[in-house]
Amino acid sequence: MIKRHPEDFFVEEILAPDIASRIQANTGAFAIYRLTKRSLATDEALESIARKLRVPPRQIGYGGLKDKHALTVQYVSIDSSRGDAGTIPLLVETPGWKIELAGRLDRGISAEDVSGNRFRVAVRNLTRRQCERMTATRRALSPGGARGGRTLLFVNYFGAQRFGSARHGRGFAARRLIIGDFEGALRLLIAVPDRKDSRERKAAKRTIGAGWGDWGGLARMLAPCPERTVVRILAETAGDFRAGFSALPHIIKQITIEAYQSYLWNEVARRVIARDCSPPLTKAPSRFGDFAFPNAASVPPALSAAAIALLCPQTALHEPFAEAAASVLASEGISLEDLRVPGLRIPYFRCAARSLFAEAREFSLGPLEADESARGKGVFKRRLRFFLPRGSYATVLLAALGAHAPAVSD
């Protein structure tokens, strides 16, 4: 079990060295803040910061999305050159987050400025057998084999956090968008709650679902929130669902597309691993498709250095992923050309390549400790530390180790 307490899952974003040095010496128009948050998703924290500082959300930049059920540190930027930027303070602290001015830059922070993330994780509620399995799997994932080592090689799947917009279990909103079903997509995004939504967000979504179509009444009933903005636009446009979708915050629209694009990538990667890596494969259940991890020793050298394209209309299909990608697209009943939102430039399916494998560096696996939060004897915890490159998921590495979900071997 992970994330029983936010402090059990600590993530610190590490900026690329050249950016870190520029921030300390720069006097640019963008204020760079170190954001520490607890039990908040990144988009929730950014919305709160925007309200607190009276800054339009579009003027806040960030490098990556961090876990909600965790204690995390990351960097955000605020464009202070605009007349509506408000006052840029040195420090702001609220019960859920704190920002501290780290310096300035001549542009906003983006994902390319992040080199990776450093993790400290406590895995709880383990049996002795699970602890032994973690040790054995750590050796299997190490290129050093039985000698162990401080580097682990694992398949670079997108983790469950990437699929937040589909965790209600009713499908991907982007799948509806690409066929022009804006109403169906909006229902999933603003009228279907899931267990990880805040109480207020759940209530708003239930209200919208119950009153679907009564846009004027809903606009008067709802408290200010992104969903209310959409409802107001629907009331003003007599139910233009494309306009309603466009009214969503950019971050919500983009992660809606990225969720489905990431799902397709995972499906392609699974097929490549099953075809090109020798058994045994360690498997771990996942709500959006099970993971399969080969032993490091069975990964062909060319495959360990391979990248798989995120599918978009411009993707050039070539091996080692062309056959697998064609199979995934066929199973979805779509083509590459379908991967666009009709009538809109933004959001869009971005063209990019993602490494098939990731390396967890500086890895350490602590000894068995009694889990003080568990009842009874014979229940353990283990502490892990590691560094992952930008875009890789700690939850996926933990799944490979059997620390995040039960797993079996072929």
N, C-alpha and C positions, 0 to 999 in steps of 0.2 A: 504494500500500500504506500502510495506517495501522496503528498499534499494534505496530510491530516491537519497539519498546522501550516500557515503560510511560511513560517520560518524554516520548515522542512525542505522547501524548494526555493533556493536563493539563486538568482540569475543576475549577473553583472555584465552589461554591454561594454565591449572593449572597442574603442575607436582605433582606426588605422593610425600608426604613429605620426604620419605627416599631418593628418588632420588635427590630432591632439596637440601637436606643437604649434600649429597655426592658430588654434583657438586661444591658446595662452598668450600669444603675441599680437593678435589681430585687433583692430579697432573698427571692424566693419559694422554694417547696419543691422546684422542679425545677431540677436542675443542668444547665446547657447547655454542651455540649462541642463543640469544633472537632475533628472527626475527619479525620485525614490517613491515607489507606490506599494501598497499592501492590499491584497484582495480586490484589486481593480484591474479590468482589462485596459489595454493601452487607449483604445478609442474612448472608453468611459472617462479615463483620466484626462485626456485631451479636451473633451467636452467640458469637464469641470474647470480645467485651467482657463479655457477660453471665457467661461462665464465669470470666473473670479477676477481675471485681469481685464475683462471687457475687451477682449481681442477677438476679431472674427476668426472662426476655426480655420479658414483657408490660409491664414498667416502663420500657422503653427506647423512646423515640419518635424519629422521623426525618422529614425533609422530603421526600426523594426517593431513588430508587434510582440509584446511580452505576455506571459501567462497571467491569467486573472488570479488563480488560486495559488499565489506565491508572493514572495518578497522580491521585488525586482528593482534594478537600477538601469536607467537608460538615458539617452540624450535627446533633447528636443530643441528646436530653434523657433524664435519668434521674430518676425520681420518688424523691426522698430522704425523702419524708414517711412511707413505709411502714416498718414495723418490720423487714422483711426486706431492706431496700435495701442494707445493708452500708455500708462507709466510702466517702465521696465524696472521692477524691484530687484534687489539682491537676493532676497529670500522670501518665499511664501510657503506656509505650512498649514495643512488642514488635517483632519483625522485620517484621511485615506491616502494622501500624497504630500510630497514636499518637493519644491524645486529650488535649486541653488545655482546662482549665476556662475558659470564656469569660464566664461570669456565671450569673445565675439568672433564673427566670421563674416566674410563678404557675400555669403550665400547661405541658404538653408541647409539643414542636415538632411541627408538621404541615405538609403540603404547601402550605397556604395562606400559610404564613409565608415562603415562598421567592419572590423576585421573578424569579429566573432563574439562569443559569449562564454563567460566563465561560470561554472555551476558548482554549487554545494548542495547535495541532496541527501536527505535521510529517508531510507526505505524502511517502513515499519511492518509489523504484523507478519513476520516471516517465521516459517518453521525451520528447523535445522536442515532439513532436506532442501528447502528452497535456497538457503544460504550456500549449501554445498553446490547446488546447481549454478548459482551465480558465479562461483569461483571457477567451475568447469567451463562455463560458457565464456567467461572472460579469457580463458586460455585459448578457446576455439576461435575467438574473434581477433586474437593477437597474431600479427604476422610472425612473432617470435615463437608461436606454438606453446609447447609445454613450459618453455622458459618464461612465459608471461610477457610482461613488458608494459610500458606506459603509453602505448599507442594501440588503439583498437580500430578495426576496419569493419564498417557495417553499411548496409544498404541505406541510401540517403532518402528514404521515404518521407513524404510530408506527414506530419503528425496530426492527431485529432483536432488540435487547436485550429488548424487551417480550415476545418469544415464546420465552424461554428454556425454558419448560416443554414446548415442542413441538419443540425443535430436534433431537430424535432422529429426526424425520421420520415418526413413526407417528401423527400427528394430535394434536388438542387434547383434553386430558383433560376440559375443561369441556364439550365436545361430548357426551361420554359421561355426564357427570354429569347434564345436563339431561334425559336419557331414563332416569335412574335406574340406569345401569350403573356402580355404585360399584366393583365389582371391576375392570372394564375401566379405569376412571379410575385406580385405585390401581396397577394394573400399570404404566401409563405413568409414574406419578409416582415409584414406589419400586422398580421392577424393570427399568427400561429405561435403561441408561446412555447418555450422549452424550459426545462428545469434549471438551467443556469442563468436565465434572465433575472434581473432584479425584480423585486416585488412590484415596483411601480411599472416596470416595462411589461411584466406579465399581465397586470391589470389593464394596461392600455391596449394590449393586443387582444385580450378577451373582449373588451368593450367594442373594439373595431370589428372583430369577427362576428359578434352578436348583432351589430348594427350595420353590417356591410351594405352599402348602397345609400344609406342616409347620411350623405357627406356633410350637409349643413348641420344636422343635429349632432353628429360626432364632433365636428369642429368646435361647436359650442360646449360640448361636454368634456372634452379631453383637456388635461393640463398641458402646458408647453412641453413638447418632446419632439423628436424627429418624426414620429408617426403622426402627430397632430399637424405638422407642416405638410405632410403628404395629403392628409385628409382635407386640409384647407384648399390645396391646389385642385384636388378632385372636385370639391364643391364649386370652385370658381370656373372649372373647365367642363362641367357637366359630365364628369366621369371619364376624362381622358387619361387612361391608365399609363400611357407612355409618358405624359407630362407628370403624372404622379410619381412614377419611378425616377424620373429626372430630378425630382425635388428632394430625393433622399441625399443625405450627406455623401460627399464623394467617397469617403473611406468605406462606407457601407456598400456602395455600388461596386467599387473595385474589388473588395474582398468577396463579394457575391460571385463575380466572374472568376476570381482566383481559386475559390473553393472547388468549382467544377473542373477547372483546368488542372488543379493539383490532383484531383481524383483520377483524371485521365492519365496523368503522368505516373501515378502509383500503379495503375493497372498495366501500363506498358512495362514499367520496371519489373513487376512481378513476373510477367511473361518472359522477359529477358533472363532473369535469374533462374527460373525453372528450366529454361532451354539450355543455358550455357554454363551453369555451375553444377558440379558433381554433388550428389547426396553424401552425407545427410544434410538436410536443410532444417534449421531450427525455425519453428513456426510460432507465431504469436497472434492471438485473435485481435481483430480490430473491427470496430463498428462499420467502417467504410471499406472493408476488404482486408483479409488476413495478411500479415507480414510474413515473409520468408527470408531467412538470413543464412547464407552459406558460411562454412568455415573459411577463415582467411586463406588457409593453405590451398583451398580448392578454387580460388578465384583466378582465372587467367589474367596474366599481367596486363594485357591490352584492355580487358574489361574493367579492371580496377581503376584505370585512367580514363575510362569512357564517360561521355556526357550524353544525356538524353534530352532532346528538345521538348520544351513545353509546347503543346500542340496549339497552333493558330493557323489562320488562312495561308500564311506565307511559309509555313514549315516545309523544309526540304527533307523528305523521308529518305534515310539511308541507313545501312546497317551500322551498329548492331541492333537498331531499334525499329527499322522500317517494317519488317514483318509483324512484329508485336503491335506496333501502332495501327497498322491496317486491321489487325484482328480486333483491337479495342474499338476503333471507329465503327467497324461492322457490327459489333455487339451492341453499340449504342444507337445504331441506325442513323448515323450522321457522316458527313464528310468534313474535311478540313475547311472547305469553303463555308460550311454552316456555322463556324465558330466566330460569329459576329452578332452584335445586337442590332436588329433592323432599325434603320432610321436614326441611329445615334452614333456619334463619334466616340463618346466617352460614356461608360467604360468600354474597354476593349480587351481582347485576348492578346496579351503581350508576347512577343517573340523573345525567347531566351532559352539558354541551355542550362541544365542542372547536372552536376556530377552524379553519376550513378552510385558511387560510394563516397562515404565521408570518413574522415579520421577523427577519432576522439583522442586528443593529445593530453599529456600531463595527467593521465588517468591513474587514480588510486582507489582501491576498494578496501575499506576499513574492516577490522575484525568484527566478529559477532559480538553484539552488546545486548543486554536485556532491554526489551522495549518497555520503558516505564509507563507508557500510555496504554498498555494492554493489560487485560485481566488474566490472572493465572500465570503459571510458570511455563517455560519452554517456548516463549514467544520472543523473537529477536528483532533487532534492527541493524542495518549496516549503513555506514556513511560513505558516500562516493563524492569524488571531486574530479572534474575534467574540464577541458576547453573544447568547444566545438566551433567550426567555421561558421560564418554568417549563413543563415538560411537552413541550418541543420537543426534537428529536434532532439532535445534530451529525452523526451518521452519515448521516442523511437529507439534510442540506444537502451533505455531502461527496459523496453519491451523485449529487445534482443537478449538482454541479460536475464529475462524472466522476473524482473523486479517490478514491472508495471502491470503485467497481466499474466495469467497462467499460460504456459506454452508447452508444447510437446515436440518431440523430434521424430522425423520420418525414419 
